[in-house]
Amino acid sequence: MLLIGNGRVVTRDAENPYLKDGAVVTEGEKILDVGTLDAMKKAYPDAEFIDAHGQIIMPGLINAHTHIYSGLARGLSIVGNNPTNFYEILDGTWWAIDRNLDLDGTRASAYATVLDCIRDGVTTIFDHHASFCEIPGSLFAIKDVCGELGIRACLCYEVSERDGEEKCLESIRENADFISWAQKENSDMIKAMFGGHALFTISDKTFEKMVEANDGRTGFHIHVAEGMNDVWDSLQNYGCRPVERLLNNGILGPKTLLGHCIHLSPLEMDMIKETGTMVVNNPESNMGNAVGCAPVLQMMKKGITVGMGTDAYTHDMLESLKVFLIIQRHNAELPNVAWGEDMQMLFHNNREIAAKYFEKPLGILKKGAAADVIVMDYKPFTPIDENNIDGHMLFGMMGHNCRTTIINGKVLYKDREFVGIDEERINAWTMEQSCRLWGRLNQREYDPEKYL
């Protein structure tokens, strides 16, 4: 039993939103109680005390869309790669990486990603993986790393025809095999979706195979209208827009998650709404790829559940919170929009998305919810209470403020030190795999010793 206390508690529970001097008690994998520090200490005198040092105690953050396969790309420059449009970014950077990513590279990418997530207070990820160099077993390699380090994850493999029929069929089988494993395992720490890349890399014939292999067991996690490539391809080759293609192929539904959705028509938004399909926005990645600003405000007005992800541009959800507000206001040319939507996406809608897959409530501190708790170092120099905590998070906090991360009742990161995780050993091995990958991409040798 843990008692996390001596701090301001931000619960995201409407019935008990804020405690100036509060505490959270966990037992096993669940939250047992939330209340004032004095009351919790008296009620649970034998609990192990985790000192928040007067800082902010809040629920673990959820990233609704990321890419582990990009984990070894930080600082990478590929000789001859100078993309001028979205397709060239995909082909010259991300597809080049995943075409050279073997199982060890996938494991190293997972280690790098998960460690950063834990440092930034992210306790649940929805990952969309690709490693066309070595597909079979890749999702199982990722789940092993997630299990070892202790993060909660929902995984899938992105089906695509971009590297030929054999690789496409392998990616379908990887999804199907992992879904079967996850259903049999029935763990509330690892779940499965059925992944698909952008529609312009998937034919209707492949969609049919994906639906057949899934057999209604889970939802789909797919990139949609991130660039205009999807729109042009769908109109030219199928006589309809991308979301209508998904509808016609049986992809939409209440457990399906559509990534990006930048270039949508009003009718496509209606299709998403009527089918109960969910969307995830990735503001920083969209800006970095120069693909446009997603019509999130319009989608949310229609009642579509739009969550927030990072597309692996960062692992810091509070950074994405900041950027979403800026891009939406810049796009609308209005300084008074997007605040409410911003907070709803990260702190409410991501929780709704997670609830489609994980049994215990996530992203909230209340009795019975998952014991995913973080402590953020934040000493305000202006008034702070339940009425303005969102403003303090938006303008004052970043992921690096995280000092303690507890996932599923286990302390993984305490006072900025990993607990039970050999970070130095993992970093050294990951560096070796990075050098191998970078060497293949640039046809030269990288010596790990030079960089350690």
SERONU-719377 format. One record per residue (C-alpha): residue number from 1; x, y, z. Coordinates in steps of 0.5 Angstrom, whole numbers, padded with zeros to 4 digits. Layout:
REM SERONU-719377
num; east; north; up
NUM; X; Y; Z
...
This chain:
REM SERONU-719377
num; east; north; up
1; 0000; 0000; 0000
2; 0003; 0007; -0002
3; 0001; 0014; 0001
4; 0003; 0019; -0004
5; 0002; 0026; 0000
6; 0004; 0033; 0002
7; 0002; 0036; -0004
8; -0004; 0039; -0008
9; -0008; 0034; -0011
10; -0011; 0035; -0018
11; -0016; 0029; -0019
12; -0019; 0030; -0026
13; -0025; 0028; -0022
14; -0031; 0033; -0022
15; -0034; 0030; -0015
16; -0027; 0032; -0012
17; -0023; 0036; -0016
18; -0018; 0039; -0012
19; -0015; 0038; -0005
20; -0010; 0044; -0003
21; -0006; 0039; 0002
22; -0008; 0032; 0000
23; -0006; 0025; -0001
24; -0008; 0019; -0006
25; -0007; 0012; -0003
26; -0006; 0006; -0007
27; -0007; -0002; -0006
28; -0004; -0006; -0011
29; -0006; -0004; -0018
30; -0012; 0001; -0016
31; -0013; 0007; -0012
32; -0016; 0006; -0005
33; -0018; 0013; -0003
34; -0017; 0020; -0004
35; -0017; 0025; 0001
36; -0014; 0030; 0006
37; -0007; 0028; 0008
38; -0009; 0028; 0015
39; -0015; 0024; 0014
40; -0011; 0019; 0010
41; -0005; 0018; 0015
42; -0010; 0017; 0020
43; -0014; 0012; 0016
44; -0008; 0008; 0013
45; -0002; 0009; 0018
46; 0002; 0003; 0015
47; 0002; 0005; 0008
48; 0009; 0007; 0005
49; 0009; 0014; 0005
50; 0011; 0018; -0002
51; 0013; 0025; -0001
52; 0011; 0030; -0006
53; 0015; 0035; -0003
54; 0009; 0040; -0003
55; 0008; 0039; -0011
56; 0003; 0037; -0015
57; 0000; 0030; -0015
58; -0004; 0028; -0021
59; -0006; 0023; -0025
60; -0001; 0019; -0030
61; -0002; 0022; -0037
62; -0004; 0018; -0043
63; -0001; 0019; -0050
64; -0007; 0017; -0055
65; -0002; 0016; -0061
66; 0006; 0015; -0062
67; 0011; 0011; -0066
68; 0016; 0007; -0062
69; 0020; 0006; -0069
70; 0022; 0013; -0069
71; 0026; 0012; -0062
72; 0033; 0012; -0065
73; 0032; 0018; -0070
74; 0034; 0023; -0065
75; 0039; 0027; -0068
76; 0039; 0023; -0074
77; 0041; 0026; -0081
78; 0041; 0021; -0087
79; 0045; 0023; -0093
80; 0042; 0026; -0099
81; 0035; 0026; -0095
82; 0032; 0033; -0096
83; 0025; 0033; -0096
84; 0020; 0038; -0100
85; 0014; 0035; -0099
86; 0010; 0030; -0094
87; 0011; 0024; -0098
88; 0019; 0025; -0099
89; 0019; 0026; -0091
90; 0015; 0019; -0091
91; 0020; 0016; -0096
92; 0026; 0019; -0094
93; 0026; 0019; -0087
94; 0021; 0014; -0083
95; 0020; 0009; -0088
96; 0028; 0009; -0089
97; 0028; 0008; -0082
98; 0023; 0002; -0081
99; 0026; -0001; -0087
100; 0032; -0002; -0083
101; 0029; -0003; -0076
102; 0031; -0011; -0074
103; 0028; -0014; -0068
104; 0034; -0011; -0064
105; 0033; -0004; -0067
106; 0025; -0005; -0065
107; 0027; -0007; -0058
108; 0032; -0001; -0057
109; 0027; 0004; -0060
110; 0022; 0001; -0055
111; 0027; 0002; -0049
112; 0028; 0009; -0051
113; 0021; 0011; -0052
114; 0018; 0008; -0045
115; 0024; 0011; -0041
116; 0022; 0018; -0044
117; 0015; 0017; -0043
118; 0016; 0015; -0035
119; 0021; 0021; -0034
120; 0015; 0026; -0037
121; 0009; 0023; -0033
122; 0006; 0019; -0039
123; 0003; 0012; -0036
124; -0001; 0010; -0042
125; 0001; 0010; -0049
126; -0003; 0008; -0056
127; 0003; 0006; -0060
128; 0003; 0005; -0068
129; 0009; 0001; -0070
130; 0013; -0001; -0077
131; 0019; -0004; -0078
132; 0019; -0007; -0085
133; 0026; -0010; -0084
134; 0023; -0015; -0079
135; 0016; -0016; -0078
136; 0014; -0022; -0075
137; 0015; -0022; -0067
138; 0016; -0014; -0067
139; 0010; -0013; -0063
140; 0012; -0018; -0058
141; 0019; -0015; -0057
142; 0015; -0008; -0056
143; 0010; -0011; -0051
144; 0016; -0015; -0047
145; 0020; -0008; -0046
146; 0013; -0005; -0044
147; 0013; -0011; -0039
148; 0020; -0010; -0037
149; 0019; -0003; -0035
150; 0012; -0003; -0033
151; 0008; 0002; -0038
152; 0001; 0001; -0040
153; 0001; 0000; -0047
154; -0004; -0001; -0053
155; 0000; -0004; -0059
156; -0001; -0005; -0067
157; 0003; -0006; -0073
158; 0001; -0001; -0079
159; -0001; -0005; -0085
160; 0002; -0002; -0092
161; 0003; -0004; -0099
162; 0009; 0000; -0100
163; 0014; -0005; -0099
164; 0010; -0011; -0103
165; 0005; -0016; -0102
166; 0009; -0021; -0098
167; 0011; -0015; -0093
168; 0004; -0013; -0093
169; 0001; -0020; -0091
170; 0006; -0021; -0086
171; 0004; -0014; -0082
172; -0003; -0017; -0083
173; -0001; -0023; -0079
174; 0003; -0020; -0074
175; -0003; -0016; -0072
176; -0008; -0022; -0072
177; -0003; -0026; -0068
178; -0002; -0020; -0063
179; -0009; -0019; -0062
180; -0010; -0027; -0061
181; -0004; -0027; -0055
182; -0007; -0020; -0052
183; -0014; -0023; -0052
184; -0012; -0030; -0049
185; -0007; -0026; -0044
186; -0013; -0021; -0042
187; -0008; -0016; -0038
188; -0010; -0009; -0036
189; -0003; -0007; -0038
190; -0002; -0009; -0045
191; -0008; -0009; -0050
192; -0008; -0009; -0058
193; -0011; -0006; -0064
194; -0011; -0007; -0071
195; -0006; -0002; -0075
196; -0006; 0001; -0082
197; -0002; 0006; -0085
198; -0004; 0012; -0089
199; -0010; 0010; -0094
200; -0006; 0012; -0100
201; -0002; 0006; -0099
202; -0007; 0001; -0097
203; -0012; -0002; -0103
204; -0019; -0004; -0102
205; -0017; -0011; -0103
206; -0012; -0011; -0097
207; -0018; -0007; -0093
208; -0022; -0014; -0094
209; -0016; -0018; -0091
210; -0015; -0014; -0085
211; -0022; -0014; -0083
212; -0023; -0021; -0084
213; -0016; -0022; -0080
214; -0019; -0018; -0075
215; -0026; -0021; -0075
216; -0029; -0016; -0070
217; -0024; -0017; -0064
218; -0022; -0010; -0064
219; -0022; -0003; -0067
220; -0017; -0001; -0072
221; -0012; 0005; -0071
222; -0010; 0008; -0078
223; -0007; 0014; -0081
224; -0013; 0018; -0084
225; -0012; 0025; -0089
226; -0006; 0027; -0085
227; -0003; 0029; -0092
228; -0007; 0031; -0099
229; -0004; 0024; -0101
230; -0010; 0020; -0098
231; -0015; 0025; -0101
232; -0012; 0025; -0108
233; -0011; 0018; -0108
234; -0018; 0016; -0106
235; -0022; 0021; -0110
236; -0018; 0019; -0117
237; -0018; 0011; -0115
238; -0024; 0010; -0111
239; -0029; 0016; -0113
240; -0030; 0018; -0106
241; -0026; 0021; -0100
242; -0022; 0018; -0095
243; -0027; 0017; -0089
244; -0032; 0014; -0094
245; -0027; 0009; -0096
246; -0026; 0007; -0089
247; -0034; 0007; -0088
248; -0035; 0002; -0094
249; -0029; -0002; -0092
250; -0032; -0003; -0085
251; -0026; 0000; -0081
252; -0030; 0005; -0078
253; -0034; 0004; -0071
254; -0033; 0006; -0064
255; -0027; 0002; -0062
256; -0023; 0005; -0068
257; -0018; 0011; -0068
258; -0017; 0015; -0073
259; -0010; 0019; -0073
260; -0009; 0026; -0076
261; -0016; 0027; -0080
262; -0013; 0034; -0082
263; -0016; 0034; -0089
264; -0024; 0032; -0088
265; -0030; 0035; -0091
266; -0036; 0036; -0087
267; -0039; 0030; -0089
268; -0033; 0026; -0087
269; -0034; 0029; -0080
270; -0041; 0027; -0080
271; -0039; 0020; -0082
272; -0034; 0019; -0076
273; -0039; 0022; -0071
274; -0045; 0017; -0073
275; -0041; 0011; -0073
276; -0038; 0013; -0066
277; -0031; 0013; -0069
278; -0025; 0017; -0065
279; -0020; 0021; -0067
280; -0013; 0023; -0065
281; -0010; 0030; -0066
282; -0002; 0031; -0066
283; -0001; 0038; -0067
284; 0007; 0039; -0066
285; 0008; 0033; -0072
286; 0003; 0036; -0076
287; 0006; 0043; -0076
288; 0013; 0040; -0077
289; 0011; 0036; -0083
290; 0007; 0042; -0086
291; 0001; 0038; -0087
292; -0004; 0043; -0084
293; -0008; 0045; -0078
294; -0014; 0039; -0076
295; -0021; 0042; -0076
296; -0021; 0040; -0069
297; -0026; 0045; -0066
298; -0031; 0043; -0072
299; -0030; 0036; -0070
300; -0031; 0037; -0063
301; -0037; 0042; -0064
302; -0040; 0036; -0068
303; -0039; 0031; -0062
304; -0033; 0027; -0064
305; -0029; 0025; -0059
306; -0022; 0028; -0061
307; -0016; 0026; -0056
308; -0009; 0028; -0056
309; -0003; 0025; -0058
310; 0004; 0026; -0060
311; 0006; 0022; -0067
312; 0013; 0021; -0063
313; 0015; 0028; -0064
314; 0015; 0029; -0057
315; 0014; 0025; -0051
316; 0011; 0031; -0047
317; 0004; 0031; -0047
318; 0004; 0038; -0043
319; 0008; 0041; -0049
320; 0003; 0038; -0054
321; -0002; 0042; -0050
322; 0001; 0048; -0051
323; 0002; 0047; -0058
324; -0005; 0045; -0060
325; -0008; 0052; -0057
326; -0003; 0056; -0061
327; -0004; 0053; -0068
328; -0011; 0053; -0067
329; -0012; 0060; -0065
330; -0007; 0062; -0071
331; -0011; 0058; -0076
332; -0017; 0061; -0073
333; -0014; 0068; -0073
334; -0018; 0068; -0066
335; -0015; 0069; -0059
336; -0021; 0066; -0055
337; -0022; 0059; -0058
338; -0019; 0052; -0056
339; -0018; 0053; -0049
340; -0024; 0049; -0047
341; -0022; 0044; -0053
342; -0015; 0043; -0051
343; -0016; 0041; -0044
344; -0022; 0036; -0046
345; -0018; 0033; -0051
346; -0012; 0031; -0046
347; -0015; 0030; -0039
348; -0022; 0028; -0041
349; -0022; 0025; -0048
350; -0016; 0021; -0048
351; -0019; 0018; -0042
352; -0025; 0016; -0046
353; -0021; 0013; -0051
354; -0017; 0009; -0046
355; -0023; 0006; -0043
356; -0025; 0003; -0050
357; -0019; -0002; -0048
358; -0017; -0002; -0041
359; -0022; -0004; -0036
360; -0019; 0000; -0030
361; -0021; 0008; -0031
362; -0015; 0012; -0033
363; -0013; 0019; -0032
364; -0017; 0020; -0026
365; -0015; 0020; -0019
366; -0021; 0016; -0015
367; -0023; 0010; -0012
368; -0022; 0004; -0016
369; -0018; 0008; -0022
370; -0012; 0005; -0024
371; -0006; 0007; -0019
372; -0003; 0011; -0024
373; 0000; 0017; -0021
374; 0005; 0022; -0022
375; 0008; 0028; -0018
376; 0010; 0034; -0022
377; 0015; 0039; -0019
378; 0012; 0046; -0019
379; 0012; 0052; -0014
380; 0007; 0057; -0016
381; 0009; 0065; -0015
382; 0002; 0067; -0017
383; -0005; 0064; -0014
384; -0007; 0057; -0015
385; -0013; 0053; -0014
386; -0018; 0049; -0017
387; -0021; 0055; -0021
388; -0014; 0056; -0025
389; -0010; 0050; -0025
390; -0011; 0049; -0032
391; -0008; 0055; -0033
392; -0002; 0053; -0029
393; -0001; 0047; -0033
394; -0002; 0050; -0040
395; 0003; 0056; -0038
396; 0008; 0053; -0033
397; 0009; 0046; -0033
398; 0012; 0041; -0038
399; 0014; 0034; -0038
400; 0021; 0035; -0035
401; 0017; 0038; -0028
402; 0015; 0030; -0027
403; 0019; 0028; -0021
404; 0016; 0021; -0019
405; 0012; 0016; -0023
406; 0008; 0011; -0021
407; 0004; 0006; -0026
408; 0000; 0000; -0024
409; 0001; 0001; -0016
410; 0009; 0001; -0018
411; 0014; 0006; -0016
412; 0018; 0007; -0023
413; 0021; 0014; -0022
414; 0022; 0017; -0015
415; 0025; 0024; -0014
416; 0028; 0024; -0021
417; 0031; 0017; -0021
418; 0029; 0010; -0024
419; 0027; 0005; -0019
420; 0029; -0002; -0021
421; 0031; 0000; -0028
422; 0038; 0000; -0030
423; 0038; 0006; -0034
424; 0046; 0006; -0036
425; 0046; -0001; -0038
426; 0039; 0000; -0042
427; 0042; 0007; -0045
428; 0049; 0003; -0047
429; 0046; -0002; -0051
430; 0041; 0002; -0054
431; 0047; 0007; -0057
432; 0050; 0000; -0060
433; 0043; -0001; -0064
434; 0043; 0006; -0066
435; 0050; 0006; -0069
436; 0048; 0000; -0072
437; 0042; 0003; -0075
438; 0045; 0010; -0077
439; 0051; 0006; -0080
440; 0046; 0002; -0085
441; 0042; 0008; -0087
442; 0048; 0012; -0088
443; 0053; 0006; -0091
444; 0058; 0008; -0086
445; 0060; 0006; -0079
446; 0059; 0009; -0072
447; 0063; 0007; -0066
448; 0058; 0007; -0060
449; 0064; 0008; -0055
450; 0065; 0015; -0059
451; 0058; 0017; -0056
452; 0058; 0014; -0049
